[in-house]
């Protein structure tokens, strides 16, 4: 979705999209570090406890900022920049991805993207069931 938006904006928002991608990478890093600290946390290892708390604080702060940027800047921009046909094509893509994730036992990676596209189509905001 953001790649299509970047094309429509002729590079004018490449830095902002790069920042969102970087935030995704940092969130994954913090999640990995929290996962790594859980065993020590369960054994009351103080180093693991501090590591878990540090990464949890960084993750939640970054995630709040990231969601705010997507909700207040990028999703409205997408609503205005994409045609109905492009939105429908993306909706079909995300619905197929959602189904694939559910069939393989994975979590939905596209829920917020689906919501914005379903709004454009006039559907409710819930994630589709497989």
Secondary structure, 3 states (H helix, E strand, C coil): CHHHHHHHCCCCCHHHHHHHHHHHHHHHHHHHHHHHHHHHHHCCCHHHHHHHHHHHHHHHHHHHHHHHHHHHHHHHHHHHHCCHHHHHHHHHHHHHHHHHHHHCCCCCCCHHHHHHHHHHHCCCCCCCCC
